[in-house]
Amino acid sequence: MEFIRHISQLRPRHQGCIATIGNFDGVHLGHQAILQQLMAKAKDLQLPTVVIIFEPQPQEFLVSNTAPARLTRLREKLIAMRRSGIERVLCLRFDAQFAALSAEAFIQQILLKGLGVRHLIVGDDFHFGQKRQGNFATLLKAGKAYGFIVESQHTFTLGSERVSSTRIRQALEQGNLQSVKELLGRSYTLCGRVRYGQQRGRTIGFPTANIFLHRPISPLNGVFAVYLHGVTEKPLAGVANLGIRPTIGGNLLLLEVHLFDFNQTIYGYSVEVEFVRKLRDEQRFASFDALKQQIDIDARLARAVFEENEE
């Protein structure tokens, strides 16, 4: 899959494609339906597929203090799109200059001059351009004027409710990982690299793989039964804490994973953590001894989860 980091990197060979546009945060079942529609149409028309995304996501730029936590970072989003068979991803930098771009300028500069779009698939609630002035009707009118087809992807529902990133965030906040799995079509995961930590866990018999997530806030927090992928051929079972570690006065978001029956050094590994079940919320303990006792309970609960899944 080709990742195009800026519109300036577009070349004549990128002209002529079938495209879609959106945040694709989470790449959930609704997004996957759009990607499948895109792939099917591309096969019929013998055209390459392009997904247009934004970085940062518009809400993160426009209302940075109140923007919701991301479900997926850019890297995680790209991994999911590669798995879907997408050929190209164009990432547009969303800044003040881009936010001021009119809907007509977006069509001219991105869709026509940049990509030479032949067929465009967007959600029926899609808006774009300065102050969200452009919509599906705007694209239909432009398509007739400039010779490209515009097709809508209607709302994708599950259990009579629309599948959306917001709905998934709500399920994550509630710790309902089964619902999240149904909405995503897969388990919820976070990716990162194992880094050196303070090694406090070793002092109480629970060494952890410390994974810095490079995000200010997370859509979920607490203690979980997890699988860690990316170290051995089979996933490794463990128990994880996702949060700021209030007992030791932490303030940096960190994912700490204690792996069961595993003692290899894995610093530097890029890993993916799969969240299986939430055990409890993160909490502050009065002492390190109290924390150790709770971690021992958490580990036994997590082991029970995996034994239950094996039955």
FITOR-443590 format. One record per atom (N, C-alpha, C): x, y, z. Coordinates in steps of 0.05 Angstrom, whole numbers, plus 5000, padded with zeros to 4 digits. Layout:
XYZ...
END
This chain:
501749765000500050005000501850255000501150444983502650694981501450904999503151025016502251235034503251505023501451675016502151935005501752145027503952255037503852425061502852705056502852795031502053075026501153104997499453294992498453334965500653394946502853514956505153584939506553334928506053104940507352854931505752714909503452834902501852714880503252764854503252554837504552564811502452484789503152534764501352464742500352174743502151994753501251704755499051664775498551854792496351834812493651914800493652024776491152114763489451874754486851904759485051694751484751474772482651504789482351314811479551314821478951124838476451124853477151174882475751364894476551464921474251474941475051494966473151554987474551745007473051875024474152085041472952045069474652085090473552075117475752055138474952055163476952025185477651725188475751555185476151265188477351195215476551335236477551285263476351015273478150825277477250565285477050365263476650455238476150285215474150065223471850155233469849975243468149845220466049695227464449565207463249755186462449995195461450185176463550275156465950325166468250395149468950165130468849925141469549695125467649655102465049715107463049695086463749885063464650125070465450325050467850225034469850115049472250015036471649775017469849605026468949375009467549474984465849674987464449794964466549914945468550054956470650174941472149964925472949744938474449534925472849404902470349354907468649224887468349404862467949664866467649854844470249874829472449884844475049904831475649664813474749434822475149194805473549214779471049314782469349344758470549544738471549764749472549984732475549964725476849764738479749734733481249994740480650094764481950344773483250294801485350434807486550404834484750534855484950434880483450544902485050744918483750964926485051164943483151234966484251224991482751325014484051585023482451795025483352055033482652095063484752145079484352185108485652445116485252525141486252775151487952735176490052895178491852875202492753165209492153255233490453125253487553105243485952955257483152945250481853215255479953295238478853565240478053665268476753495283475953575310478353625328480453485324482853515340484153795335483753895311484854165305482854385313480254335307478254545311477454585340477254365355476454375383478354195399480954265399482954085410482554005439481454195455481154135484478853945490476953925471474653755476474353525456476353495438476253285418476153015432474552825422474452565435477052405430477552215448479952045445479751885419482051865406482151705382481851405388480451265370480450975372482950865360483950985339486350885325488251125319490751085324492751275315493151225285494651415272495051395243496151125235498251035250499550785243497550545244495950545265493950325268491850335246491150575238489150615217490250505190492850565185494050475160494350175159494950055183495049755184492449635176490249745187487549635181486849675151487649895140487049945112488649765093491149715101492849535085491549255085490549175108489248915110486748895093485549125088483149135071483749125041486249155034487049145006487149404992486949625007487049894995489849944983489850064959492450104945493850364953492350584958493650834965492050974987493551115004492251285024493551565021491851765017492752045016492052175042494152265056493752395082494052695079491852845084491853135081492253265109494153445110494653585136492353775141490953745164488753915171489854135189490254375178491254605193489454845186490255085194488655325190488155375161490255335145490055385116488055195103488254935111486454735100483554785109483254865135480554905146479155135131480755325120479655555106479055495076479755255067479255175039476255145034475355275013472455255006471954974995469354904994468554644983469454634954469054844939469754844910472754814907474354954924477254934922478154644929476854514948477454244955477054064930474754094917474153934894476253984872476954234867478754304845481654204852482654264876485454214882485953924889484153794904484553524913483453314893480853334888479553134873480253134843480353384832480753404803483753424796485053644804487853684797489653474810489153414835490953234850490652944842488152844841487652564837486252484811484952674798483452614774481352394780479852434801477852234811475852174789475451914785473451824765470851734779471151634804468851534818469351594848467351694862467651774890465451654906466151524928464251404947464551534974462451654984462551785011460051715026460151745053457751705069455651915064453151845068450952025061450852265079452452265101452552495119455152645117456652605096459352725093459153025088460753185102461053475097463953535094464553755079467353825075467454125068469954225067470354505061469954695084470654945080470455145101467655145114467555135141465055125156463154905147464354685137462754455128460654525107461354715089459454815070458854615048460654425043460254225022458953975033457253845017455953605025455553415001453953205005453653014983452453144958450553324962449253464940451353634924453153754939455353914927457053734909457653494918459353314903457853214878455253154881453653064858453653274836453353524844453353744825456053774811458153744827460853764816461453534797460453294805460953064788459653094761457353204759455953254734457553454717458653654731460053874717462753784707464153614723466953554716467353264708465253104707465452844695466352614713465552624739466152394756463552314770463352054777460951944789461151964819459052034832458952044861456851844871457651674890455951464900455951474930453651434943453451444972453751174985454751175008454750935026452850995048450550865048448550925068449350835096448050935116448750875143448750575148450850475161451150195167450250155196448349975200447149935226447749645237447749625263447949375276446149385301444249195302442349205324440649455323439849535299438149765294439350035299441850035309443250295314445650325295446150575288448350645270451050565283452750435267455450375276457150625272458350725293459850975292462150965312464151135307466351155326465451245354463351425354462251515380461051285396459651115382458350885395460450695407462650665392464850485401466250605425466650875425467851005449466150965473463550985470461750955493461950665504462150475486462350195495465050145509467150275499469750255513469750375540468450605543468150735569466750555589464750415579463250235596464649965601466949925588468349675591467049445576465249505557463849295543465349215518467449045522469248975501467948785481465948635489464448465471462948625450461648835460460149015442462149155423464449235433466449365417467349175395467848925402468648725382466548695360464048695368461948665347461848905329462349145339462149395323464649425305466949325315469349345299469649115279468448885286468848645270471448505278472648595301475148485311475448585340477348465354477848565381479148835380478748995401480049255403482949225410484749355396487649335401488949605401491249625414492949865413495749775406497149935391499849865382501850055395504249955398506450125408509049965410511150105419513749975421514449945451515549715458516349655485518749825492518549985514520650165522521550095550523950195557524850175585523150335603522350225626520750375645522350405671520950455693522250495719522850225732521850005721522249735730521349695759519249845766518049805793516749535796515549435773514149185774515848955782518448965774520248745781520648725811520548955825521048955854518748815870516448785857514148655871513348395857515148295839514648035827512848045803512348275792510648295768512048475747514148365734515448525713513448585690513648825678511748895657513248995632511948955610512749085585511449355584512949565583511949835583511649945555509150015548508650095520507550375520509050565509508250845507506450875483504150985486502150995466502151245448503751445456503951695440501251815434499651835455497051965453496452095480495252335480494752475506492452345522490552235509488252095523487651835509486451655524485751395513482751365515481551215496478651165497477850965519479850835531479250655553481550655573480950585597482950565618482050365639484050265653483450065674485249825672484349605683485949355684484449145667485949005650484748825630486248565628484848355621486048115610486648165581489148105573490048185546491647955533491747975506493747825491495648025479498247945479500248115466501247975441501048115418501948005392504448135383506147985368508448115356511148015367511047845387513547745399514147455392512147295396512347005388510146945368510346705356508446635335505546635346505246535371502646545383502446785402500046895405499747115424500347035452501347225468502047175496499847285514498947125533496847215551498047365574496547565584497547715607495347895619496248065637494448255650495648525646494048725641495048995634493649215649495249415655494149665666494549885645492350025639492450245620491550495635493350685639492650925654495151075662494951235683497151415691498551315717497751095728498950975752498951175776496551235786496251435808497651355834498051095839499251015864502151115866503551135843506351225844506551515834504251655832504351935825504851975795504151785778504551815750502652015737503452125714501752305699501952255669503552055661503851995633502251745626500651755605499051525597500951295589500551065601502250845596500750585596501450405579500350135579502449945589501949815612503749625624502549345623504049155612503148885608504848685623503748545641505148325655504348065640506347935628505847685613506147445630504347255627504347015643506446815632507946695650509746475643511646555620512746795622514446905601516547075614519147035607521247195620523347285600522747315575524647415555524747715555526947825547527248115544526148205517524248385516523048465491523148765486525048905498525249185493525749235463524349445453524649515425522649385406521249185416519249045399516849225393515949225369513349355362511149145366509349205384507349005392504449115389502648925389499748995388498448855412497049015428495748905452492748885447491748635449488948575445487448565472485448735475483948745500481648535500481848355519479948125520477648175539478248265563476148325583477148525603475348715610476048905631475548785658477548815676477348705703476448905723477449155721476649365739477749635729476849855742477950115736480650155749482250335738484750405751484150555777485650505798485150635823487850695838487650875857489950945873489950775899492150655906492350495930494050645951493450575976494750715998497750656001498450415991501250335993502050155970504650115967505649945946504849655952504749585978503949315986501049255978499349455982496549425974496249395944497949545929497949515900498749235892500949135905501948865899499748655903498348675926496148485932493948495910493348735901491248765881492148655854494748695847495748595822495648285822496248175845496147875847493247785842491247925853488447855848487747895818488748115806488148175778489347945761491747865767493047655751491447395752490547325776488947075779486347095764485047335764482547375749483047355719485247465710485847465681486447175672487947025689488446745682485846585680483946655697481346515697479846575671480146825662478846905636479846735613482546695612483646535590482946235593482846145617482045865622479145825613477446025618474646015610474446015580476146175566475946185537476945935524478645775538479645535527477745305529475745335546473845115551471945075527
END
